[in-house]
Every structure is written in C-alpha cells, then in structure tokens.
C-alpha cells in the first residue's frame, strides 16, 4: 500500500468507523448502506482536507468507490506533489 492509498484508507476509516480497515479498499456507495449523501459529503470533505484538493461537483458525482477515488487521486498526483513541495516546512522559514 503506497502513502496515497494509506492516507485515503484513513479518510474512509474516519468517515465510516464501522468498517474494518481491510474492507475499505473494496467499498463502494452501492455496497455500504451507511454511505448516503451526507456521508459522501463528509468523506469528500475529509479527502479535500487531507490532500489539499478542491473537488468539483462534476468530479464528486463520479467518486462513488474507494477504487475510483484512489484513481482520481493518482490522476492528480502531480498537483498533490507540487502542493506538498510548496507547503514544505522549509518554505515556512
């Protein structure tokens, strides 16, 4: 499990504490009864905070499983890495 996936698992674990961590990579909106619209907004907010992203409503509509969200994050990896570098502790000095 890479760092990106591990951080995403933590977001899911916070949003859905009833899930066993080993279940998380296979979860989707259709397979999890507690993943309703409010839970989805909570999850996306956690992801935006964790990764420093702003997810558009158009993108959010398609992010309905762990796998799809992980794929989305991988597609935006360059942005995430640039943002991480820009916010490195050395820049704060």
N, C-alpha and C positions, 0 to 999 in steps of 0.2 A: 504494500500500500504506500503510495507516494504521499508527500506532505499535503498536496492539494486535496486528495481523497480523504486523508485523515482529518483535515480541518472541516471538510464537508460532513463527514460522519459526526463530528462534534456538534455541528449545527443541527443535524437531524436528531441527535440524541437530546438536545435541549428542547427542540420543538415537540418531540414525541418520546417522552421519557419512558413510556411503556414498552418501547421496542428494545429487544436485545441487540447490542451492537453488531452482532454477526448477521442479523436480519436486515440491517439498514441498506446495504448495497443492492438488495433485490426489491426494495419497497417502491411502490408507486401509488398515485392517488386512488387508482382503482382497487388496489389490494389492501388498503389501510382505511378502515372505517372512520378513524379519527382525523383523517386528512380532509377536512372540509374547507370552505373558503377562508374562514378565519385562521385556521391552522396553516393554510397555504400562504397567507399574507404574513403571518408570524415567521414562517420558515424563510420566506424570501427576504424579510427584514433582517433576520439573523445573518443570512448569506451576504447581503449588501454590507452590513456592518463588518463582518469577518473579513471580507475580501476587498472592501473599499470600492464596491461597484454600485452603479445605479442601473437597475434592471428595468428596461422599458416595459410598459404594459403589454405591448405586442410580443416581446420575448417571454414575459412571465406566463402568458397563456399557454405556451408550449412546454413549460418546465414542470412536467407532471410525474416525474420519477427521479430517483436518485441518479440513475444512469444518464438521463437527459440533462440533468443539472450538472453533473460531472463533465459531460461532453461540452456543455456551454462554457464552463469554467476553463476547460482546456483550450477552447477556441479563443478565449480572451486572456490566455496566459501571458502573452506579450504585454498587454496592458497591465496585468497584475504585477508582473516583474518590474516594469518601469515605475509603477506607482510605489512598489516596495522600495526600490532603489531611491526614489525621490524622497521617501519618508524615512530614510535610514537615520540612525542616531547621529552619525557624523554630520548630517545636514542641519541638525538642531543646534550645533555648537556655534 
